[in-house]
Amino acid sequence: MSNHLLRLWDFNKEQLLSYIERALQLKKEAREGVRHQQLAGKVIGMIFEKPSTRTRVSFEAAMYRLGGQVIYMSGRDTQLARNEPLKDMGRVMARYVDGVVVRTFGQEVVEELGRYSDVPVINALTDLYHPCQILSDIMTVIEVKGEVEKLHIAWVGDGNNMANTWIEASSRFGFELTLACPEGYDPDAGILDAARKQAVKPISIVRDPVEAVAEADVVSCDVWASMGQEAEQDERLAIFQPYQVNEKLLGAAKPGITVLHCLPAHRGEEITDSVLEGPQCVAFDQAENKMHIHKAILEKHLLA
């Protein structure tokens, strides 16, 4: 198993399931009042070039709840803002901390830090992938629906880092995946091609969101304009309006479909308020599960 968590592709199904199984156990024990201290004496450095609420707080809470300590640095707090070579930062940070959690723009940043770091590097989001989020999403799906490989999951919206990671997850976990994206906003073609070559069930791209959800057990969505795409906001609002997850769309789906949203949600844009607050939506369970999956990730990599 890789010492770093940079993308789901680097792991097999059993390894990925081990994160989720451990997270479920840690969640159960925490609710029973068990006090976890297995990371006492450990320190992680968190380098966030992109702002965050849930990812930052859930990683910090996970580390503190396991007995460890956190050093948080925004992009302006590091020498990255002054163009320090990543290979230098990776080697230096490894002498100070037991792991590095990075939230940044380019996937090449976490890849290069991983090449030069002697301690685990964990991808907390790049423009290409969001592996920790998808693990917590699948954990939530398993809690609600059972074995994920028996399910059909739909993605509705932009072919962004979440969509790319759902594609890798489909090829590893073995569930059917249908993505509804507007033309010109498809997921990464290379990621899709590689995943299809190893997938045991179809990974499909369609234009019609009704087609995507018609046979799905789960539908997932995200904001239409991600960080760094603010200039495209108005254009994207017009293009993506038919891809809103609303009651009409759910009416075309199988009864009992579960709705995921990784938050923050722009209510009235990619999802309506009534759906987000409705009984089929588990967005706030997803948000809690980020902390538990981060516990499992930190424990597994820092104690390896």
N, C-alpha and C positions, 0 to 999 in steps of 0.2 A: 504494500500500500504506500502511495506517495506520502512523503513527509509534508508536502504542501497541499492546500486545497485551492486550486486555481480555476478548475472547471470540472464538471461532472464526468467528462470523457475520460479522465485519468483513472477512473475507478470502475470496478465491475459491480453488478447488481448486488451481490452479497455484501460487499464493502459499503455501498451506499445504504443498504437496508440496516447495516449495523449502526450507523449514525442514528437512524430513526428509532430503532428498537431501544437503543440506549437513552435517547431523548424521552421516549415514552416512559421508561423506567424512572428516570430522574424526575420527570413531572409527577408521576404517581408518588414517589417517595417524598417530594417536596410538599405535596398536599397532605401527606400523612405526618408532617412535622419533622422529617429527617433533616438534620443539619449537615450539609456536605462541606468538607474541608480538604478534599483531595488535591486542590491546587494551592494550598497554603505555601507561602514562600516563593510562588511563581509570579512573574510580572509579564504582562503583554504591553507592547507599544501599538497604539492605534493611530494610523496616519490617514486622515480624511481630507482629501482634496475636494470632495463633494460634500455639501452639508447633509445632515441626516437627523431624524428624530428617532424613529423606531430602531434602525440598525445600530446607531450609536448606543442608545440606552439599553437595548437588549443585549448587546455584547458586554457592556460595562456591568449590567446587572448579573449576567451569567458568570462573569469572572469573579465578581465580589461574592456571589452566592456559593461559589466553589472554594472560597477562601483566599483567592488571589488578589492581585493589585493591578491597576490600569494606569498607563501614562497616555493621555490623549493629546494629539497634535493635529491642528488644522494644517492645510497646505502652506499657509503663510508662516507657520511656526517652524517649518523645517527648511533645510538648505535646498530642497527641491525648488523652492521659489527663486533660488539663486543659481539654479542649474548645476547643482552638485551631481556628479555621475551616480546613477543608480547602483552601480556595482560597489561604489564606495559606501553609500548609505547602507546597503544590504549587509556588508561585512561589519560595519561599525555597530549597527543596531543589534546584530547577533551577539555582540559582546556585552550588551547592556540588558537585554530582555530575553524571555524564553519563547516568545512568539510575536509575530507582527501581523496585525489585521489592517488591510489596506482597502480604502474606498477611493477610487480614482477614475480617470477618463479612459485612458488607453489600456487595453489588455497587456500590451508590451511592458507596461510598468510593473505589474505583478509578476510577469514571466521573468523579467530580468532580475528583480529582487529575489525571486525564488532561486535563480541560478547561482547567486552569490551569497545567499544567506545560509548559515549553518543551523538556523532555527526555523520552525514552520512559518510559512507565509500563507495567510488566509485571505482569499478574495471576498471582500464585503460588498462588491459591486464594481464593475467596469462597464463601459459602453457596449461591450460584447456579451458579457455573461453576468448572471446573478445567482451563483450556485447555492449559497446558503439560504436564500429566499425560497428557491424551488424545493429544497429539502424540507423546509418548514411547511411549505404548501402541500407536499406529498404526505408528510406526517399528518396534517389536518385531514386530508382526503382519506387516509387509512383509518383514522379515528371515526370518521363519519360513514364511510362506504365499505371498508374492509380491504381486501387484497387489491392493490392498485393495478396489477397486471390484468385483472379481469374487467377493467373499466375502459370506457371511451371518454377521453377528455377533449374539450374544445377550448381553443384560444380565440378571442375576438378582439381585434384592434390592430395596433402597430406591430410590425415584425421586429421588435426591439430586443434588448438583452434578455428580457424575460422570455420572449418567444424562442430565441436561440437556445436558452437553457431548457425550456420545456421540450424542445426537439431532442437535445442530448439525453434528457431524462427518459423520453419515450424509447429511445434506442437501448437504454440500459435497463430500465424496469420492465419493458415489454408491454406497455399499454398502447392502445390505438390513440392517435392524436390527429385532430383536424383543426387547422388554423384558418380563420377567415380574416383576410387582410385586404385593404384596397390595393388596386394595381399600383405598382411603384413603391409600395411599402412592405414588401415581403421580407421575411427573415434572411439571414446571411445564406447565400446560395451554397457556399462551400460546406458550411455546417450541415445544411439540409441534405446535401448529396452524401456526405460521409455517414450521417445518421441513418439514412435510408438503406445504405449498403449493409448495415449491421442490424437493422430493426427486424423484429419478428412479426410485427403488425404494421398496418399502413400508417404513414405520416403524410397527410394530405394538405394541400393549400387550395382553398376555395375563395371565391369573391363574395358569396352570399352568406351572411351570418346565420340565416335561418337554416340553410343546408348544414352548417357546422354544428348547430346545437340539436338538430332533429333527432339524432340517435345518441346524444352525449349523456353521460351520467354526471359530468362536472363541466362547468364553463368558468373560465378565468379571464380576467381583463385587467387593464392597467391604464394609467393616464395616456392621453393621446400625444402630448408633447412632453418629452422627458427633459431633465436638466441639460442645458446647453442648446435646446431647441426653441427657446422662448420666442425668437424672431419669427418662427413658423406657426405660432399659436393660432392666429386667425385663419390661415390657410388650412391648417389641420382640422380646425373645428368644422369647417365646411365639408372637407373630404370624408371625415370619420363619422359624421352625424348618423349615417345609416347603420353604424356599428355600435350604437349605444346598447348596453345591456339594460333592457327595460322589461316591463310586464308583458308587452306584446311579444318580444323575442322569447321570453320564457314560456309564453303560451304556445309557441311552436315546438317546444322541447318536450322530452319525456317527462311525465309526472315525477316529482321528487328530485329534479335536477338540483345539484348543489352549486352555489355561486361563490367564487373566490375573487378577492381583490387584495393586492399586496399593500395597499394604502401608501401614501395619502390618496384619498379619492376626491375627484372634482365632481361633486354631486351635480347632476343635471347635464354633465358632459358624457363621459364614458359609461356612467352608471347612474340610474335615477335614485333619488332619495328613498323611494318606496322599496326598491329592490335591495339597496344596501341595508336598510333597516328591517327587511322582511325575514321570515323564518328560514328561507332557503339559503341565505347568505351567512357565511362563517368567517367573514373578514377579521373579526375581532378575536376569534379563536386562532386564526393564522398569526395575528400579531403577537399573541401570547406565546405561541409555539416557536416563534423566532428565538425567544430567550432559551427555551429548552433545547432546541437544536443547536444553538450556539454553545450551550453547556457541553453537549455531547461532543461537538467538534473540538472545543478547547481541551477537554479532558483527553480525548483520543490522541490529539497531536502533541500536546504538551507533555504527556506522560509516556509517549512512545519510546 
